[in-house]
Structure formats: structure tokens, C-alpha cells
């Protein structure tokens, strides 16, 4: 980024560059960027999901199901 880039643009670039899966949302009010939101997803490969279903529940799963 050049030195003349607005601060919000640098922030958006940083959020995007460090995001693997997800959404970066820019909120505008009166034609000005007022907020930047980032939602990050964690993806689990199909083979990893089946591995979780083949083992007994852990403490967290037992707590949630009660």
C-alpha cells in the first residue's frame, strides 16, 4: 500500500490477507467507512469429520447433550 492509502483500506487489506475462509464486511455511514467486520470460518475436512464420529463423546459433547 502506498503512504496515501486511507487507514480503512490498509485495515481491510490486513483482514483479507490473514483470513483463510470467511467474510470481510465494510460498513458505510454517510459515505464514510465506519466499521470493518470479519467473520472467520473453520473448515473440517470430510475424513476428519468421520474420525470424530467414530470415537466416544468427550466431556464437552456430554455436557451439551445433557
Backbone bond lengths (Angstrom), bond angles and torsions (degrees), N, CA, C in turn:
res aa  C-N    CA-C-N  psi(-1)  N-CA   C-N-CA  omega(-1)  CA-C   N-CA-C  phi
1 X - - - 1.457 - - 1.532 109.51 -
2 X 1.300 114.68 143.57 1.464 118.19 177.34 1.521 109.45 -79.50
3 X 1.325 115.98 165.39 1.461 120.57 -179.59 1.523 111.49 -66.43
4 X 1.333 118.52 -19.90 1.457 121.90 -177.54 1.528 112.90 -87.10
5 X 1.332 118.51 -4.17 1.471 120.88 179.87 1.520 109.77 -66.93
6 X 1.335 116.40 139.09 1.463 118.54 177.86 1.530 110.93 -65.13
7 X 1.302 116.02 153.02 1.469 121.44 -177.48 1.523 111.81 -57.12
8 X 1.348 117.41 -41.01 1.463 119.87 -177.53 1.527 111.51 -63.21
9 X 1.332 117.02 -33.95 1.456 120.42 179.86 1.532 110.59 -67.62
10 X 1.305 117.10 -39.13 1.466 121.38 176.03 1.523 110.35 -63.90
11 X 1.332 117.31 -40.02 1.464 121.25 178.43 1.527 111.59 -64.89
12 X 1.326 116.80 -42.24 1.465 120.34 178.78 1.517 109.76 -62.70
13 X 1.295 116.96 -44.56 1.465 120.65 179.49 1.525 111.10 -59.87
14 X 1.317 116.78 -43.38 1.469 121.40 178.97 1.533 110.69 -62.17
15 X 1.335 116.63 -44.52 1.469 120.79 179.63 1.524 111.09 -61.57
16 X 1.325 117.03 -42.11 1.463 121.39 -178.60 1.529 110.80 -70.09
17 X 1.312 117.40 -43.75 1.466 120.89 -176.77 1.522 112.84 -64.73
18 X 1.326 117.78 -27.58 1.466 120.79 -177.61 1.530 112.59 -99.74
19 X 1.330 117.00 8.35 1.461 121.82 -177.64 1.518 110.33 -103.90
20 X 1.331 116.68 130.57 1.464 119.50 178.23 1.517 110.59 -91.22
21 X 1.343 117.58 -53.27 1.463 123.34 175.54 1.520 107.43 -134.30
22 X 1.305 117.81 132.90 1.454 119.17 176.79 1.514 112.83 152.97
23 X 1.337 114.32 -158.67 1.458 121.92 -173.64 1.529 109.26 -135.07
24 X 1.324 116.16 136.76 1.457 121.56 168.98 1.524 106.09 -114.32
25 X 1.324 115.98 122.78 1.462 121.25 -175.42 1.530 108.86 -117.68
26 X 1.322 115.71 134.62 1.464 122.10 179.52 1.527 107.87 -106.96
27 X 1.327 116.05 125.14 1.462 121.50 178.94 1.530 108.28 -101.68
28 X 1.323 115.51 129.13 1.471 121.76 -177.21 1.524 109.46 -117.15
29 X 1.318 116.79 136.86 1.468 122.70 175.85 1.526 107.68 -135.69
30 X 1.325 116.19 124.55 1.476 121.53 -177.75 1.532 111.68 52.84
31 X 1.328 115.69 46.19 1.470 123.49 176.90 1.526 114.10 65.76
32 X 1.325 117.18 18.00 1.464 120.98 178.69 1.519 109.36 -125.84
33 X 1.322 116.48 140.82 1.462 120.82 175.74 1.527 107.24 -71.53
34 X 1.336 115.59 120.86 1.461 120.27 -177.48 1.533 112.94 -113.16
35 X 1.319 116.63 -16.50 1.462 119.06 -175.45 1.523 109.81 -158.08
36 X 1.316 115.78 145.42 1.459 122.04 174.99 1.524 106.81 -126.60
37 X 1.336 116.12 124.16 1.462 121.05 -179.16 1.520 109.13 -114.96
38 X 1.323 115.93 141.57 1.457 120.81 178.06 1.523 108.67 -129.80
39 X 1.322 115.38 126.62 1.459 122.10 175.83 1.513 107.04 -116.17
40 X 1.324 115.64 120.80 1.460 119.51 -177.46 1.523 110.46 -107.96
41 X 1.323 115.80 137.09 1.455 122.89 178.85 1.521 109.04 -105.46
42 X 1.322 115.57 148.90 1.456 121.03 172.65 1.514 106.86 -114.41
43 X 1.304 117.34 117.37 1.457 122.14 -178.57 1.514 109.67 -96.10
44 X 1.330 115.43 138.21 1.456 121.98 178.35 1.517 107.48 -114.48
45 X 1.314 116.46 126.37 1.454 121.06 179.61 1.529 109.92 -63.90
46 X 1.324 116.74 150.83 1.462 122.44 -178.04 1.525 111.66 -56.02
47 X 1.310 118.57 -43.14 1.467 120.15 -179.13 1.527 111.02 -65.37
48 X 1.336 118.17 -30.21 1.459 121.19 177.64 1.521 110.71 -71.79
49 X 1.330 118.27 -36.42 1.461 121.93 179.32 1.527 109.94 -62.27
50 X 1.333 117.96 -46.02 1.454 120.36 -179.39 1.525 110.75 -64.26
51 X 1.302 117.56 -32.58 1.468 120.70 177.73 1.530 110.44 -63.13
52 X 1.358 117.72 -37.95 1.457 121.19 179.89 1.526 111.19 -67.86
53 X 1.319 118.15 -33.87 1.459 121.67 -178.19 1.523 112.34 -77.62
54 X 1.328 118.63 -16.98 1.458 122.45 -178.04 1.523 113.21 -87.77
55 X 1.298 118.64 -3.06 1.460 120.29 -178.89 1.525 110.80 -115.11
56 X 1.326 117.96 160.29 1.464 120.16 178.71 1.527 110.60 -65.97
57 X 1.342 117.86 154.94 1.468 120.23 -179.11 1.520 111.42 -63.94
58 X 1.315 115.87 147.58 1.451 119.38 175.58 1.529 108.99 -91.25
59 X 1.305 116.97 -177.34 1.471 121.80 -176.20 1.525 112.15 -58.80
60 X 1.334 118.31 -41.94 1.455 121.64 -179.34 1.517 110.93 -61.54
61 X 1.322 117.23 -46.48 1.472 120.74 -179.96 1.517 110.63 -63.93
62 X 1.336 117.96 -38.26 1.468 120.85 178.83 1.527 110.27 -64.39
63 X 1.328 116.84 -40.56 1.460 121.51 179.92 1.522 110.72 -64.89
64 X 1.313 117.67 -43.10 1.460 121.99 -178.01 1.532 110.93 -66.31
65 X 1.312 118.04 -39.47 1.466 120.80 -175.77 1.519 113.51 -76.69
66 X 1.317 119.16 -13.11 1.474 121.07 -178.35 1.503 112.33 -82.44
